Amino acid sequence: MELIQTQDYAEMSRVAAEILIKEIKTNPQAVLGLATGSTPAGTYEALIRDHEQHGTSYKQVHTVNLDEYIGLDQSDPNSYKSFMKAHLFNAIDLPETHAFLPNGEATDIQEECRRYDEKIRQLGGVDLQVLGIGQNGHIGFNEPGSSFSMTTHVVELTHNTRKANARFFKQLKDVPTHAITMGIKNILESRRVLLLASGSSKAEAMARLLNAEQPDEAFPASALYLHPHVTIIADKEALALVEDQKRRAF
Ligand SMILES: O=P(O)(O)OC[C@H]1O[C@](O)(CO)[C@@H](O)[C@@H]1O
């Protein structure tokens, strides 16, 4: 596990974008695993700037997103599909047919989970998976207690996660109660993982992650200790509760 410490959110976003751009330049047919949320939004902005200024092309890239709410219309501004369009897809040359998210409106949700796993398999797996981290250590929507052997599945969101995401909705009761998420097994099968963290609200989760050293299903992000190629990019505030000695160890 490699740890890159940055001054702030802007630097975290820049460094993450540089890694993604390098991946696409080395492998123009890369399969990118993407995340939603406030954390990767700045990275996506940096990718758009680079696309506009330097012409990095996504024509041969494919993307698979980690998760999607169940029960929200795909055109709802709070659906993760809308998020990806607004924050990245509409501004780059990624063909619409190359961008995949779980379909939270599917009538047979279990079948949709199987179909999504099969899609990832058909694409040849994920080359680089971008992750944020929830305050309770969730990755994707894999909440504490999720088995590390799960593939794409339905989750009931915890009250804390719904509360944290309520800022995007009019009121807490509008936040969906369930979502489809790639499982930890999918995440561990990706060839490289980039975990991003910014701000003091992530400080406890980051301290717990960097102190953990052992995978523990009670804390989903600790599964990353089972992965051979993880890069964490975190800013000062997110690392504020991690001891200096510990930081130097990475
Ligand atoms: O980046 P944010 O908005 O803090 O969200 C953190 C995590 O929460 C989720 O948005 C799900 O709640 C994840 O997709 C994300 O990684």
The ligand as a Gaussian input file, in Angstrom:
#p B3LYP/6-31G(d) Opt

LIG

0 1
 O      -16.906000      11.439000      -1.496000
 P      -18.033000      11.502000      -0.523000
 O      -19.171000      12.343000      -1.026000
 O      -17.570000      11.901000       0.832000
 O      -18.581000      10.041000      -0.414000
 C      -17.794000       9.003000       0.069000
 C      -18.323000       7.686000      -0.393000
 O      -19.700000       7.652000      -0.258000
 C      -20.309000       7.221000      -1.433000
 O      -20.709000       8.347000      -2.175000
 C      -21.474000       6.393000      -1.119000
 O      -22.074000       6.911000       0.011000
 C      -19.255000       6.479000      -2.140000
 O      -19.525000       6.254000      -3.474000
 C      -18.108000       7.376000      -1.835000
 O      -16.937000       6.722000      -2.046000

